[in-house]
Amino acid sequence: MAPDIQFRVEGLEPKQRGALTTANEVLARLSARRRGQVRVEGLFARSKLAWKLAILQESFLQRAVMLAHGVALTWNAGNLVTSILAARALFESVVLVEDCHGRIDAFLKAEDLGGINQLLENQTFATRDAEWLAQHPESQAINILTLIDKFDKRIFPGAREHYDSLSERCHPNSRGHFGMFASLDRSSGTVTFSDDKSAKTDRIAIMPAVMLLRLLERTMGSLDQAISTAGELQHRVNPV
């Protein structure tokens, strides 16, 4: 596993420093809960559904932790354009996990094992590769904007606005190049370039994605329970 990585908080305003201190604590716990293997034993020997869900949960966790580490490393280095790229990917990952968790919870309440299995198969092998989808249409990945709009309405009002703000900075357009690095002196025509020209507003844009780690931690706990519930349900319906 990658070593523990934290956001540097020195020199930040008190509110931002406090938020990042909390995020560091959450990130440390998420990093520590990662595991190197999911073995077919115990509950996982009795329920393939629980095994599949545990694998997907761990895959989600590994990706989110590595992305958060990437946000922190580039934040610490002052490379905020790269930090924003990683923050947007982290934001997308948390949104996907939340959607998946909500659907699993609904299937469990309905005791719909087939629905859970179909969802797990889709999420584990989801792709937008046209050649693969021609043979395996069930692997079609959901457009992330669809999930973000759903997340905006049900969980985090303003999520789409925040995501669009990150995207505007990620793209090689005006906000992502001239707006991020250049300052024009209109009286002389001189343009001055600086790595930290928009550092304050860029850090503000990154923060909401980082704070979603708290939501991710709660959801990982809920998925732990979902794994247990799914395993018990499958074993009750179809004992091994």
Secondary structure by P-SEA (a helix, b strand, c coil): cccbbbbbcccccaaaaaaaaaaaaaaaaaaaaccccccccccccccaaaaaaaaaaaaaaaaaaaaaaaaaaaaaacaaaaaaaaaaaaaaaaaaaaaaaaaaaaaaaaccaaaaaaaaaaaacccccccccccccccccccaaaaaaaaaaccccaaaaaaaaaaaaacccccccccccccccccccbbbbbcccaaaaaaaaacccccaaaaaaaaaaaaaaaaaaaaaaaaaaccc
